[in-house]
Amino acid sequence: MSKSVQPHIKNVALIVKNYDGAIAFYTKKLQFTLLEDTDLGGGKR
């Protein structure tokens, strides 16, 4: 018998208007883990 391989999502990139609001939503409401939040300059992160 072969083992079944379960599909999964490894990386996701999202474009949002409000970084802090998006981070709060995904980390507090959905319990995602924030791995990186780097200031790229020019208002981008």
Secondary structure, 3 states (H helix, E strand, C coil): CCCCCCCCCCCCCCCCCCHHHHHHHHHHHCCCCCCCCCCCECCEC
